Amino acid sequence: MRPKVLSGKVPTKKMTRSRIGLILMVLLALTVGTVAMTRTSTQAQRKKYVATKEIVRDQTTGSLRKPTAEETDAMVAQLKTLTNQSTEGLTSTQHPNGMVSMNLDNRFGGVVLGRATADGGTEVRCVFTLEEAADFLGLEETTE
């Protein structure tokens, strides 16, 4: 069988080995990342949080208050979804040129959060992980 000729060049063993090496490195990185993200995701699912900062403006009085336990649970549940960095369920595609791509399914992006301030304004921050969000919102992990 004759080697495939692309733009007049015959692939050499060195080129083939480097492509295989590159593909193996990408697959190894994806595997290690998947294991790390799965462990982090599993740990985050078990965590329970309590509010420590007054970040919610009460609609009737206009004063700041801490989120209730129910509000905190709802925030954390939504933040877990928005900050999902798990590769679980994502599939990679091998392209004819040797490149591997993956549709991230709206994961690994930033989340813009806001919290009420004492002066009547709002403080805003972009976060990428549940831990960053918890820190900004004053949520601390409890041992329940």
N, CA, C and O atoms as CSV, one atom per row, in Angstrom:
chain,resi,resn,atom,element,x,y,z
A,1,MET,N,N,0.849,-1.175,0.000
A,1,MET,CA,C,0.000,0.000,0.000
A,1,MET,C,C,0.891,1.234,0.000
A,1,MET,O,O,1.856,1.304,0.761
A,2,ARG,N,N,0.577,2.194,-0.839
A,2,ARG,CA,C,1.379,3.400,-0.970
A,2,ARG,C,C,0.899,4.446,0.021
A,2,ARG,O,O,-0.300,4.543,0.285
A,3,PRO,N,N,1.827,5.239,0.579
A,3,PRO,CA,C,1.418,6.298,1.512
A,3,PRO,C,C,0.615,7.366,0.794
A,3,PRO,O,O,0.823,7.633,-0.390
A,4,LYS,N,N,-0.291,7.962,1.519
A,4,LYS,CA,C,-1.118,9.044,1.003
A,4,LYS,C,C,-0.256,10.277,0.775
A,4,LYS,O,O,0.533,10.640,1.648
A,5,VAL,N,N,-0.385,10.921,-0.359
A,5,VAL,CA,C,0.417,12.102,-0.678
A,5,VAL,C,C,-0.457,13.328,-0.510
A,5,VAL,O,O,-1.491,13.459,-1.165
A,6,LEU,N,N,-0.036,14.234,0.379
A,6,LEU,CA,C,-0.746,15.483,0.610
A,6,LEU,C,C,0.131,16.619,0.125
A,6,LEU,O,O,1.271,16.751,0.571
A,7,SER,N,N,-0.362,17.421,-0.757
A,7,SER,CA,C,0.341,18.567,-1.326
A,7,SER,C,C,1.763,18.220,-1.750
A,7,SER,O,O,2.703,18.969,-1.484
A,8,GLY,N,N,1.907,17.074,-2.413
A,8,GLY,CA,C,3.187,16.714,-2.984
A,8,GLY,C,C,4.204,16.169,-2.007
A,8,GLY,O,O,5.317,15.844,-2.420
A,9,LYS,N,N,3.877,16.053,-0.730
A,9,LYS,CA,C,4.816,15.569,0.274
A,9,LYS,C,C,4.442,14.158,0.693
A,9,LYS,O,O,3.270,13.854,0.914
A,10,VAL,N,N,5.418,13.326,0.796
A,10,VAL,CA,C,5.195,11.970,1.279
A,10,VAL,C,C,5.448,11.972,2.775
A,10,VAL,O,O,6.515,12.405,3.208
A,11,PRO,N,N,4.487,11.494,3.592
A,11,PRO,CA,C,4.697,11.501,5.033
A,11,PRO,C,C,5.883,10.607,5.403
A,11,PRO,O,O,6.032,9.499,4.887
A,12,THR,N,N,6.707,11.108,6.293
A,12,THR,CA,C,7.852,10.349,6.764
A,12,THR,C,C,7.500,9.681,8.075
A,12,THR,O,O,6.491,10.009,8.699
A,13,LYS,N,N,8.343,8.733,8.492
A,13,LYS,CA,C,8.118,8.069,9.772
A,13,LYS,C,C,8.171,9.071,10.907
A,13,LYS,O,O,7.433,8.950,11.885
A,14,LYS,N,N,9.061,10.084,10.778
A,14,LYS,CA,C,9.194,11.099,11.825
A,14,LYS,C,C,7.904,11.903,11.961
A,14,LYS,O,O,7.446,12.167,13.073
A,15,MET,N,N,7.308,12.299,10.805
A,15,MET,CA,C,6.060,13.055,10.835
A,15,MET,C,C,4.943,12.210,11.445
A,15,MET,O,O,4.155,12.705,12.250
A,16,THR,N,N,4.879,10.946,11.064
A,16,THR,CA,C,3.844,10.061,11.578
A,16,THR,C,C,4.011,9.865,13.077
A,16,THR,O,O,3.026,9.896,13.814
A,17,ARG,N,N,5.241,9.664,13.541
A,17,ARG,CA,C,5.485,9.488,14.971
A,17,ARG,C,C,5.120,10.740,15.753
A,17,ARG,O,O,4.549,10.651,16.841
A,18,SER,N,N,5.445,11.906,15.208
A,18,SER,CA,C,5.122,13.142,15.938
A,18,SER,C,C,3.617,13.350,16.017
A,18,SER,O,O,3.112,13.835,17.030
A,19,ARG,N,N,2.899,12.989,14.965
A,19,ARG,CA,C,1.427,13.107,14.998
A,19,ARG,C,C,0.840,12.142,16.026
A,19,ARG,O,O,-0.045,12.505,16.801
A,20,ILE,N,N,1.342,10.921,16.022
A,20,ILE,CA,C,0.856,9.928,16.983
A,20,ILE,C,C,1.184,10.393,18.400
A,20,ILE,O,O,0.355,10.275,19.303
A,21,GLY,N,N,2.396,10.923,18.595
A,21,GLY,CA,C,2.786,11.431,19.907
A,21,GLY,C,C,1.886,12.566,20.353
A,21,GLY,O,O,1.486,12.624,21.516
A,22,LEU,N,N,1.564,13.469,19.440
A,22,LEU,CA,C,0.686,14.594,19.756
A,22,LEU,C,C,-0.707,14.099,20.135
A,22,LEU,O,O,-1.292,14.569,21.111
A,23,ILE,N,N,-1.235,13.154,19.368
A,23,ILE,CA,C,-2.564,12.617,19.654
A,23,ILE,C,C,-2.566,11.924,21.010
A,23,ILE,O,O,-3.500,12.098,21.793
A,24,LEU,N,N,-1.526,11.139,21.295
A,24,LEU,CA,C,-1.444,10.465,22.590
A,24,LEU,C,C,-1.358,11.461,23.735
A,24,LEU,O,O,-1.959,11.239,24.786
A,25,MET,N,N,-0.617,12.561,23.555
A,25,MET,CA,C,-0.517,13.579,24.607
A,25,MET,C,C,-1.878,14.226,24.856
A,25,MET,O,O,-2.258,14.449,26.005
A,26,VAL,N,N,-2.604,14.524,23.793
A,26,VAL,CA,C,-3.931,15.134,23.936
A,26,VAL,C,C,-4.873,14.170,24.658
A,26,VAL,O,O,-5.604,14.575,25.562
A,27,LEU,N,N,-4.858,12.903,24.263
A,27,LEU,CA,C,-5.723,11.928,24.915
A,27,LEU,C,C,-5.359,11.740,26.381
A,27,LEU,O,O,-6.247,11.604,27.222
A,28,LEU,N,N,-4.056,11.730,26.703
A,28,LEU,CA,C,-3.615,11.607,28.089
A,28,LEU,C,C,-4.083,12.815,28.902
A,28,LEU,O,O,-4.568,12.664,30.023
A,29,ALA,N,N,-3.936,14.008,28.336
A,29,ALA,CA,C,-4.373,15.221,29.035
A,29,ALA,C,C,-5.886,15.192,29.282
A,29,ALA,O,O,-6.346,15.560,30.363
A,30,LEU,N,N,-6.650,14.758,28.288
A,30,LEU,CA,C,-8.102,14.674,28.458
A,30,LEU,C,C,-8.471,13.646,29.528
A,30,LEU,O,O,-9.393,13.872,30.311
A,31,THR,N,N,-7.760,12.528,29.563
A,31,THR,CA,C,-8.042,11.502,30.561
A,31,THR,C,C,-7.745,11.998,31.962
A,31,THR,O,O,-8.562,11.836,32.868
A,32,VAL,N,N,-6.572,12.607,32.147
A,32,VAL,CA,C,-6.200,13.133,33.462
A,32,VAL,C,C,-7.183,14.222,33.889
A,32,VAL,O,O,-7.606,14.261,35.044
A,33,GLY,N,N,-7.544,15.099,32.963
A,33,GLY,CA,C,-8.507,16.159,33.265
A,33,GLY,C,C,-9.861,15.603,33.645
A,33,GLY,O,O,-10.513,16.120,34.552
A,34,THR,N,N,-10.291,14.558,32.965
A,34,THR,CA,C,-11.579,13.942,33.264
A,34,THR,C,C,-11.599,13.367,34.673
A,34,THR,O,O,-12.563,13.567,35.412
A,35,VAL,N,N,-10.542,12.656,35.047
A,35,VAL,CA,C,-10.465,12.068,36.387
A,35,VAL,C,C,-10.466,13.163,37.441
A,35,VAL,O,O,-11.185,13.062,38.436
A,36,ALA,N,N,-9.674,14.207,37.239
A,36,ALA,CA,C,-9.596,15.304,38.214
A,36,ALA,C,C,-10.936,16.017,38.338
A,36,ALA,O,O,-11.382,16.309,39.448
A,37,MET,N,N,-11.579,16.300,37.214
A,37,MET,CA,C,-12.854,17.014,37.244
A,37,MET,C,C,-13.950,16.162,37.874
A,37,MET,O,O,-14.799,16.685,38.596
A,38,THR,N,N,-13.943,14.868,37.613
A,38,THR,CA,C,-14.953,13.982,38.184
A,38,THR,C,C,-14.832,13.947,39.696
A,38,THR,O,O,-15.839,13.988,40.403
A,39,ARG,N,N,-13.608,13.872,40.196
A,39,ARG,CA,C,-13.415,13.868,41.647
A,39,ARG,C,C,-13.873,15.178,42.259
A,39,ARG,O,O,-14.546,15.181,43.290
A,40,THR,N,N,-13.514,16.292,41.632
A,40,THR,CA,C,-13.925,17.607,42.131
A,40,THR,C,C,-15.437,17.730,42.095
A,40,THR,O,O,-16.045,18.211,43.051
A,41,SER,N,N,-16.049,17.298,41.000
A,41,SER,CA,C,-17.497,17.382,40.855
A,41,SER,C,C,-18.214,16.550,41.918
A,41,SER,O,O,-19.206,17.002,42.490
A,42,THR,N,N,-17.723,15.342,42.186
A,42,THR,CA,C,-18.338,14.471,43.186
A,42,THR,C,C,-18.232,15.081,44.570
A,42,THR,O,O,-19.188,15.028,45.343
A,43,GLN,N,N,-17.075,15.665,44.896
A,43,GLN,CA,C,-16.902,16.300,46.197
A,43,GLN,C,C,-17.820,17.498,46.337
A,43,GLN,O,O,-18.399,17.707,47.404
A,44,ALA,N,N,-17.967,18.293,45.282
A,44,ALA,CA,C,-18.808,19.486,45.334
A,44,ALA,C,C,-20.275,19.123,45.531
A,44,ALA,O,O,-21.019,19.884,46.149
A,45,GLN,N,N,-20.705,17.967,45.012
A,45,GLN,CA,C,-22.097,17.564,45.154
A,45,GLN,C,C,-22.445,17.258,46.607
A,45,GLN,O,O,-23.603,17.407,47.000
A,46,ARG,N,N,-21.484,16.839,47.407
A,46,ARG,CA,C,-21.737,16.477,48.805
A,46,ARG,C,C,-21.646,17.669,49.749
A,46,ARG,O,O,-22.079,17.569,50.898
A,47,LYS,N,N,-21.108,18.770,49.308
A,47,LYS,CA,C,-20.881,19.912,50.190
A,47,LYS,C,C,-22.187,20.626,50.518
A,47,LYS,O,O,-23.093,20.717,49.690
A,48,LYS,N,N,-22.257,21.123,51.735
A,48,LYS,CA,C,-23.391,21.920,52.196
A,48,LYS,C,C,-22.827,23.278,52.589
A,48,LYS,O,O,-21.760,23.344,53.199
A,49,TYR,N,N,-23.514,24.354,52.254
A,49,TYR,CA,C,-23.004,25.694,52.497
A,49,TYR,C,C,-23.937,26.489,53.401
A,49,TYR,O,O,-25.142,26.242,53.455
A,50,VAL,N,N,-23.341,27.465,54.120
A,50,VAL,CA,C,-24.096,28.393,54.952
A,50,VAL,C,C,-23.633,29.811,54.590
A,50,VAL,O,O,-22.455,30.039,54.314
A,51,ALA,N,N,-24.576,30.757,54.598
A,51,ALA,CA,C,-24.263,32.144,54.253
A,51,ALA,C,C,-23.610,32.853,55.441
A,51,ALA,O,O,-24.049,32.701,56.581
A,52,THR,N,N,-22.554,33.632,55.165
A,52,THR,CA,C,-21.861,34.381,56.220
A,52,THR,C,C,-21.884,35.882,55.973
A,52,THR,O,O,-21.516,36.655,56.858
A,53,LYS,N,N,-22.311,36.313,54.785
A,53,LYS,CA,C,-22.338,37.745,54.449
A,53,LYS,C,C,-23.760,38.186,54.132
A,53,LYS,O,O,-24.579,37.411,53.637
A,54,GLU,N,N,-24.027,39.447,54.430
A,54,GLU,CA,C,-25.322,40.036,54.074
A,54,GLU,C,C,-25.211,40.525,52.636
A,54,GLU,O,O,-24.607,41.564,52.367
A,55,ILE,N,N,-25.798,39.768,51.719
A,55,ILE,CA,C,-25.668,40.084,50.296
A,55,ILE,C,C,-27.015,40.235,49.591
A,55,ILE,O,O,-27.066,40.517,48.394
A,56,VAL,N,N,-28.105,40.045,50.337
A,56,VAL,CA,C,-29.445,40.120,49.760
A,56,VAL,C,C,-30.135,41.354,50.300
A,56,VAL,O,O,-30.144,41.583,51.509
A,57,ARG,N,N,-30.717,42.160,49.409
A,57,ARG,CA,C,-31.469,43.335,49.843
A,57,ARG,C,C,-32.912,42.928,50.086
A,57,ARG,O,O,-33.584,42.441,49.178
A,58,ASP,N,N,-33.387,43.124,51.303
A,58,ASP,CA,C,-34.766,42.796,51.673
A,58,ASP,C,C,-35.704,43.727,50.913
A,58,ASP,O,O,-35.517,44.944,50.928
A,59,GLN,N,N,-36.705,43.166,50.254
A,59,GLN,CA,C,-37.618,43.948,49.409
A,59,GLN,C,C,-38.476,44.930,50.206
A,59,GLN,O,O,-38.794,46.010,49.708
A,60,THR,N,N,-38.850,44.580,51.413
A,60,THR,CA,C,-39.734,45.455,52.186
A,60,THR,C,C,-38.972,46.531,52.948
A,60,THR,O,O,-39.397,47.686,52.954
A,61,THR,N,N,-37.867,46.188,53.585
A,61,THR,CA,C,-37.146,47.162,54.404
A,61,THR,C,C,-36.012,47.853,53.652
A,61,THR,O,O,-35.596,48.946,54.037
A,62,GLY,N,N,-35.516,47.244,52.605
A,62,GLY,CA,C,-34.398,47.821,51.859
A,62,GLY,C,C,-33.047,47.554,52.513
A,62,GLY,O,O,-32.015,47.965,51.983
A,63,SER,N,N,-33.037,46.882,53.640
A,63,SER,CA,C,-31.768,46.611,54.327
A,63,SER,C,C,-31.175,45.286,53.839
A,63,SER,O,O,-31.864,44.439,53.270
A,64,LEU,N,N,-29.887,45.145,54.083
A,64,LEU,CA,C,-29.208,43.907,53.690
A,64,LEU,C,C,-29.443,42.816,54.720
A,64,LEU,O,O,-29.582,43.083,55.913
A,65,ARG,N,N,-29.486,41.589,54.237
A,65,ARG,CA,C,-29.615,40.430,55.112
A,65,ARG,C,C,-28.859,39.266,54.489
A,65,ARG,O,O,-28.524,39.277,53.304
A,66,LYS,N,N,-28.599,38.252,55.329
A,66,LYS,CA,C,-27.986,37.030,54.823
A,66,LYS,C,C,-29.059,36.218,54.095
A,66,LYS,O,O,-30.233,36.281,54.460
A,67,PRO,N,N,-28.676,35.470,53.088
A,67,PRO,CA,C,-29.653,34.583,52.433
A,67,PRO,C,C,-30.126,33.512,53.414
A,67,PRO,O,O,-29.366,33.056,54.267
A,68,THR,N,N,-31.373,33.126,53.280
A,68,THR,CA,C,-31.905,32.047,54.117
A,68,THR,C,C,-31.254,30.725,53.690
A,68,THR,O,O,-30.582,30.664,52.660
A,69,ALA,N,N,-31.453,29.685,54.474
A,69,ALA,CA,C,-30.909,28.366,54.133
A,69,ALA,C,C,-31.465,27.888,52.797
A,69,ALA,O,O,-30.738,27.302,51.994
A,70,GLU,N,N,-32.748,28.135,52.556
A,70,GLU,CA,C,-33.368,27.722,51.293
A,70,GLU,C,C,-32.782,28.504,50.119
A,70,GLU,O,O,-32.500,27.928,49.068
A,71,GLU,N,N,-32.597,29.823,50.294
A,71,GLU,CA,C,-32.000,30.640,49.243
A,71,GLU,C,C,-30.558,30.195,48.966
A,71,GLU,O,O,-30.124,30.146,47.815
A,72,THR,N,N,-29.830,29.876,50.031
A,72,THR,CA,C,-28.443,29.422,49.881
A,72,THR,C,C,-28.398,28.106,49.122
A,72,THR,O,O,-27.590,27.946,48.207
A,73,ASP,N,N,-29.258,27.163,49.492
A,73,ASP,CA,C,-29.307,25.876,48.794
A,73,ASP,C,C,-29.644,26.062,47.316
A,73,ASP,O,O,-29.050,25.408,46.458
A,74,ALA,N,N,-30.591,26.948,47.015
A,74,ALA,CA,C,-30.981,27.206,45.627
A,74,ALA,C,C,-29.825,27.845,44.852
A,74,ALA,O,O,-29.575,27.489,43.700
A,75,MET,N,N,-29.113,28.799,45.493
A,75,MET,CA,C,-27.955,29.431,44.839
A,75,MET,C,C,-26.886,28.405,44.514
A,75,MET,O,O,-26.359,28.368,43.402
A,76,VAL,N,N,-26.572,27.571,45.499
A,76,VAL,CA,C,-25.516,26.573,45.319
A,76,VAL,C,C,-25.905,25.581,44.226
A,76,VAL,O,O,-25.066,25.213,43.404
A,77,ALA,N,N,-27.153,25.147,44.204
A,77,ALA,CA,C,-27.602,24.207,43.176
A,77,ALA,C,C,-27.450,24.816,41.784
A,77,ALA,O,O,-26.992,24.151,40.854
A,78,GLN,N,N,-27.834,26.082,41.648
A,78,GLN,CA,C,-27.726,26.742,40.348
A,78,GLN,C,C,-26.261,26.979,39.985
A,78,GLN,O,O,-25.874,26.817,38.828
A,79,LEU,N,N,-25.452,27.358,40.962
A,79,LEU,CA,C,-24.029,27.592,40.697
A,79,LEU,C,C,-23.306,26.307,40.312
A,79,LEU,O,O,-22.377,26.343,39.505
A,80,LYS,N,N,-23.716,25.174,40.873
A,80,LYS,CA,C,-23.110,23.893,40.489
A,80,LYS,C,C,-23.321,23.630,39.005
A,80,LYS,O,O,-22.423,23.149,38.313
A,81,THR,N,N,-24.516,23.950,38.528
A,81,THR,CA,C,-24.812,23.758,37.110
A,81,THR,C,C,-24.038,24.757,36.251
A,81,THR,O,O,-23.453,24.379,35.237
A,82,LEU,N,N,-24.033,26.019,36.647
A,82,LEU,CA,C,-23.395,27.064,35.843
A,82,LEU,C,C,-21.873,26.979,35.817
A,82,LEU,O,O,-21.245,27.414,34.852
A,83,THR,N,N,-21.276,26.420,36.871
A,83,THR,CA,C,-19.814,26.321,36.931
A,83,THR,C,C,-19.332,24.902,36.634
A,83,THR,O,O,-18.198,24.550,36.960
A,84,ASN,N,N,-20.180,24.098,36.024
A,84,ASN,CA,C,-19.836,22.708,35.723
A,84,ASN,C,C,-18.619,22.647,34.809
A,84,ASN,O,O,-18.648,23.161,33.691
A,85,GLN,N,N,-17.555,22.020,35.285
A,85,GLN,CA,C,-16.357,21.842,34.471
A,85,GLN,C,C,-16.046,20.360,34.291
A,85,GLN,O,O,-14.897,19.977,34.073
A,86,SER,N,N,-17.070,19.546,34.382
A,86,SER,CA,C,-16.907,18.109,34.191
A,86,SER,C,C,-16.879,17.801,32.701
A,86,SER,O,O,-17.588,18.430,31.916
A,87,THR,N,N,-16.068,16.845,32.322
A,87,THR,CA,C,-16.036,16.405,30.931
A,87,THR,C,C,-16.948,15.194,30.726
A,87,THR,O,O,-17.007,14.630,29.633
A,88,GLU,N,N,-17.655,14.802,31.782
A,88,GLU,CA,C,-18.550,13.651,31.701
A,88,GLU,C,C,-19.612,13.877,30.628
A,88,GLU,O,O,-20.288,14.906,30.611
A,89,GLY,N,N,-19.745,12.910,29.746
A,89,GLY,CA,C,-20.749,12.992,28.693
A,89,GLY,C,C,-20.295,13.744,27.461
A,89,GLY,O,O,-21.004,13.740,26.455
A,90,LEU,N,N,-19.145,14.389,27.500
A,90,LEU,CA,C,-18.628,15.096,26.334
A,90,LEU,C,C,-17.896,14.092,25.441
A,90,LEU,O,O,-17.226,13.182,25.931
A,91,THR,N,N,-18.030,14.267,24.152
A,91,THR,CA,C,-17.360,13.357,23.237
A,91,THR,C,C,-16.385,14.124,22.365
A,91,THR,O,O,-16.613,15.282,22.014
A,92,SER,N,N,-15.301,13.460,22.025
A,92,SER,CA,C,-14.308,14.084,21.159
A,92,SER,C,C,-14.482,13.562,19.741
A,92,SER,O,O,-14.998,12.465,19.526
A,93,THR,N,N,-14.043,14.364,18.781
A,93,THR,CA,C,-14.141,14.014,17.372
A,93,THR,C,C,-12.747,14.024,16.764
A,93,THR,O,O,-12.010,15.001,16.897
A,94,GLN,N,N,-12.392,12.940,16.100
A,94,GLN,CA,C,-11.111,12.845,15.405
A,94,GLN,C,C,-11.314,13.351,13.984
A,94,GLN,O,O,-12.177,12.850,13.265
A,95,HIS,N,N,-10.525,14.340,13.576
A,95,HIS,CA,C,-10.624,14.913,12.239
A,95,HIS,C,C,-9.607,14.259,11.313
A,95,HIS,O,O,-8.593,13.735,11.774
A,96,PRO,N,N,-9.873,14.289,10.011
A,96,PRO,CA,C,-8.968,13.646,9.050
A,96,PRO,C,C,-7.522,14.165,9.116
A,96,PRO,O,O,-6.587,13.435,8.790
A,97,ASN,N,N,-7.342,15.409,9.532
A,97,ASN,CA,C,-5.988,15.963,9.596
A,97,ASN,C,C,-5.264,15.592,10.890
A,97,ASN,O,O,-4.142,16.045,11.120
A,98,GLY,N,N,-5.892,14.773,11.737
A,98,GLY,CA,C,-5.267,14.330,12.977
A,98,GLY,C,C,-5.678,15.138,14.199
A,98,GLY,O,O,-5.380,14.742,15.326
A,99,MET,N,N,-6.353,16.252,13.998
A,99,MET,CA,C,-6.773,17.090,15.110
A,99,MET,C,C,-7.939,16.438,15.856
A,99,MET,O,O,-8.761,15.742,15.258
A,100,VAL,N,N,-7.998,16.669,17.150
A,100,VAL,CA,C,-9.103,16.183,17.967
A,100,VAL,C,C,-9.828,17.403,18.530
A,100,VAL,O,O,-9.194,18.315,19.061
A,101,SER,N,N,-11.161,17.418,18.415
A,101,SER,CA,C,-11.935,18.539,18.956
A,101,SER,C,C,-13.031,17.988,19.858
A,101,SER,O,O,-13.368,16.804,19.815
A,102,MET,N,N,-13.581,18.892,20.682
A,102,MET,CA,C,-14.629,18.483,21.605
A,102,MET,C,C,-15.626,19.634,21.761
A,102,MET,O,O,-15.223,20.780,21.962
A,103,ASN,N,N,-16.915,19.335,21.671
A,103,ASN,CA,C,-17.959,20.306,21.940
A,103,ASN,C,C,-18.105,20.379,23.462
A,103,ASN,O,O,-18.424,19.373,24.095
A,104,LEU,N,N,-17.879,21.543,24.053
A,104,LEU,CA,C,-17.882,21.687,25.507
A,104,LEU,C,C,-19.280,21.834,26.107
A,104,LEU,O,O,-19.412,21.918,27.328
A,105,ASP,N,N,-20.315,21.866,25.287
A,105,ASP,CA,C,-21.699,21.858,25.767
A,105,ASP,C,C,-21.948,22.941,26.822
A,105,ASP,O,O,-22.524,22.670,27.875
A,106,ASN,N,N,-21.513,24.159,26.531
A,106,ASN,CA,C,-21.695,25.328,27.404
A,106,ASN,C,C,-21.029,25.181,28.769
A,106,ASN,O,O,-21.457,25.817,29.732
A,107,ARG,N,N,-19.998,24.363,28.865
A,107,ARG,CA,C,-19.261,24.212,30.122
A,107,ARG,C,C,-17.958,24.998,30.032
A,107,ARG,O,O,-17.555,25.430,28.952
A,108,PHE,N,N,-17.321,25.173,31.152
A,108,PHE,CA,C,-16.007,25.815,31.258
A,108,PHE,C,C,-16.052,27.315,30.971
A,108,PHE,O,O,-15.020,27.914,30.672
A,109,GLY,N,N,-17.209,27.916,31.056
A,109,GLY,CA,C,-17.325,29.349,30.848
A,109,GLY,C,C,-17.422,30.093,32.172
A,109,GLY,O,O,-17.574,29.483,33.231
A,110,GLY,N,N,-17.334,31.408,32.101
A,110,GLY,CA,C,-17.460,32.236,33.292
A,110,GLY,C,C,-18.918,32.515,33.624
A,110,GLY,O,O,-19.794,32.428,32.765
A,111,VAL,N,N,-19.161,32.852,34.887
A,111,VAL,CA,C,-20.499,33.187,35.375
A,111,VAL,C,C,-20.407,34.554,36.043
A,111,VAL,O,O,-19.567,34.760,36.918
A,112,VAL,N,N,-21.252,35.478,35.642
A,112,VAL,CA,C,-21.257,36.804,36.245
A,112,VAL,C,C,-22.222,36.793,37.429
A,112,VAL,O,O,-23.406,36.486,37.289
A,113,LEU,N,N,-21.676,37.138,38.606
A,113,LEU,CA,C,-22.473,37.167,39.834
A,113,LEU,C,C,-22.560,38.595,40.353
A,113,LEU,O,O,-21.665,39.408,40.120
A,114,GLY,N,N,-23.636,38.887,41.051
A,114,GLY,CA,C,-23.775,40.195,41.687
A,114,GLY,C,C,-24.248,40.023,43.120
A,114,GLY,O,O,-24.993,39.097,43.441
A,115,ARG,N,N,-23.797,40.941,43.979
A,115,ARG,CA,C,-24.270,40.933,45.374
A,115,ARG,C,C,-24.551,42.372,45.782
A,115,ARG,O,O,-23.854,43.297,45.365
A,116,ALA,N,N,-25.575,42.544,46.596
A,116,ALA,CA,C,-25.960,43.874,47.050
A,116,ALA,C,C,-24.906,44.429,48.005
A,116,ALA,O,O,-24.303,43.687,48.780
A,117,THR,N,N,-24.693,45.749,47.938
A,117,THR,CA,C,-23.739,46.406,48.835
A,117,THR,C,C,-24.480,47.362,49.759
A,117,THR,O,O,-25.614,47.750,49.478
A,118,ALA,N,N,-23.841,47.741,50.858
A,118,ALA,CA,C,-24.455,48.601,51.875
A,118,ALA,C,C,-24.849,49.973,51.330
A,118,ALA,O,O,-25.799,50.584,51.820
A,119,ASP,N,N,-24.123,50.462,50.315
A,119,ASP,CA,C,-24.414,51.794,49.770
A,119,ASP,C,C,-25.547,51.803,48.746
A,119,ASP,O,O,-25.806,52.827,48.114
A,120,GLY,N,N,-26.226,50.659,48.581
A,120,GLY,CA,C,-27.368,50.588,47.666
A,120,GLY,C,C,-26.995,50.100,46.278
A,120,GLY,O,O,-27.872,49.949,45.428
A,121,GLY,N,N,-25.737,49.852,46.031
A,121,GLY,CA,C,-25.286,49.388,44.721
A,121,GLY,C,C,-25.172,47.878,44.647
A,121,GLY,O,O,-25.690,47.141,45.486
A,122,THR,N,N,-24.487,47.460,43.630
A,122,THR,CA,C,-24.253,46.034,43.409
A,122,THR,C,C,-22.786,45.827,43.040
A,122,THR,O,O,-22.241,46.536,42.194
A,123,GLU,N,N,-22.162,44.859,43.679
A,123,GLU,CA,C,-20.796,44.483,43.333
A,123,GLU,C,C,-20.886,43.273,42.408
A,123,GLU,O,O,-21.647,42.343,42.672
A,124,VAL,N,N,-20.111,43.285,41.323
A,124,VAL,CA,C,-20.189,42.247,40.302
A,124,VAL,C,C,-18.830,41.584,40.138
A,124,VAL,O,O,-17.793,42.242,40.215
A,125,ARG,N,N,-18.848,40.278,39.912
A,125,ARG,CA,C,-17.601,39.543,39.649
A,125,ARG,C,C,-17.904,38.380,38.713
A,125,ARG,O,O,-18.983,37.790,38.761
A,126,CYS,N,N,-16.934,38.063,37.863
A,126,CYS,CA,C,-17.017,36.897,36.988
A,126,CYS,C,C,-16.217,35.769,37.639
A,126,CYS,O,O,-15.050,35.950,37.984
A,127,VAL,N,N,-16.843,34.612,37.805
A,127,VAL,CA,C,-16.189,33.464,38.436
A,127,VAL,C,C,-16.261,32.268,37.486
A,127,VAL,O,O,-17.083,32.230,36.570
A,128,PHE,N,N,-15.388,31.300,37.724
A,128,PHE,CA,C,-15.342,30.119,36.876
A,128,PHE,C,C,-15.583,28.818,37.644
A,128,PHE,O,O,-15.863,27.785,37.036
A,129,THR,N,N,-15.476,28.862,38.966
A,129,THR,CA,C,-15.658,27.648,39.764
A,129,THR,C,C,-16.641,27.911,40.891
A,129,THR,O,O,-16.905,29.057,41.254
A,130,LEU,N,N,-17.175,26.832,41.436
A,130,LEU,CA,C,-18.081,26.940,42.581
A,130,LEU,C,C,-17.349,27.546,43.769
A,130,LEU,O,O,-17.934,28.318,44.529
A,131,GLU,N,N,-16.078,27.206,43.936
A,131,GLU,CA,C,-15.292,27.735,45.050
A,131,GLU,C,C,-15.139,29.250,44.948
A,131,GLU,O,O,-15.257,29.952,45.952
A,132,GLU,N,N,-14.876,29.763,43.736
A,132,GLU,CA,C,-14.775,31.217,43.538
A,132,GLU,C,C,-16.112,31.890,43.832
A,132,GLU,O,O,-16.151,32.952,44.453
A,133,ALA,N,N,-17.197,31.281,43.391
A,133,ALA,CA,C,-18.534,31.836,43.630
A,133,ALA,C,C,-18.843,31.861,45.123
A,133,ALA,O,O,-19.348,32.859,45.636
A,134,ALA,N,N,-18.543,30.773,45.819
A,134,ALA,CA,C,-18.801,30.696,47.261
A,134,ALA,C,C,-18.005,31.759,48.008
A,134,ALA,O,O,-18.521,32.394,48.927
A,135,ASP,N,N,-16.759,31.950,47.616
A,135,ASP,CA,C,-15.918,32.962,48.253
A,135,ASP,C,C,-16.503,34.361,48.053
A,135,ASP,O,O,-16.595,35.137,49.005
A,136,PHE,N,N,-16.893,34.682,46.828
A,136,PHE,CA,C,-17.453,36.003,46.526
A,136,PHE,C,C,-18.770,36.238,47.256
A,136,PHE,O,O,-19.016,37.343,47.738
A,137,LEU,N,N,-19.617,35.221,47.344
A,137,LEU,CA,C,-20.931,35.379,47.963
A,137,LEU,C,C,-20.923,35.164,49.470
A,137,LEU,O,O,-21.952,35.316,50.129
A,138,GLY,N,N,-19.766,34.812,50.014
A,138,GLY,CA,C,-19.671,34.621,51.462
A,138,GLY,C,C,-20.331,33.337,51.921
A,138,GLY,O,O,-20.929,33.292,52.996
A,139,LEU,N,N,-20.228,32.297,51.115
A,139,LEU,CA,C,-20.785,30.998,51.474
A,139,LEU,C,C,-19.651,30.130,51.999
A,139,LEU,O,O,-18.610,29.996,51.355
A,140,GLU,N,N,-19.861,29.542,53.174
A,140,GLU,CA,C,-18.849,28.668,53.751
A,140,GLU,C,C,-19.390,27.261,53.872
A,140,GLU,O,O,-20.565,27.047,54.169
A,141,GLU,N,N,-18.509,26.310,53.636
A,141,GLU,CA,C,-18.894,24.903,53.731
A,141,GLU,C,C,-19.138,24.533,55.195
A,141,GLU,O,O,-18.374,24.914,56.082
A,142,THR,N,N,-20.206,23.792,55.427
A,142,THR,CA,C,-20.518,23.338,56.775
A,142,THR,C,C,-20.229,21.853,56.890
A,142,THR,O,O,-20.022,21.172,55.885
A,143,THR,N,N,-20.216,21.360,58.102
A,143,THR,CA,C,-19.930,19.940,58.339
A,143,THR,C,C,-21.186,19.208,58.795
A,143,THR,O,O,-21.143,18.449,59.763
A,144,GLU,N,N,-22.281,19.424,58.120
A,144,GLU,CA,C,-23.539,18.745,58.470
A,144,GLU,C,C,-23.588,17.361,57.895
A,144,GLU,O,O,-24.571,16.646,58.089
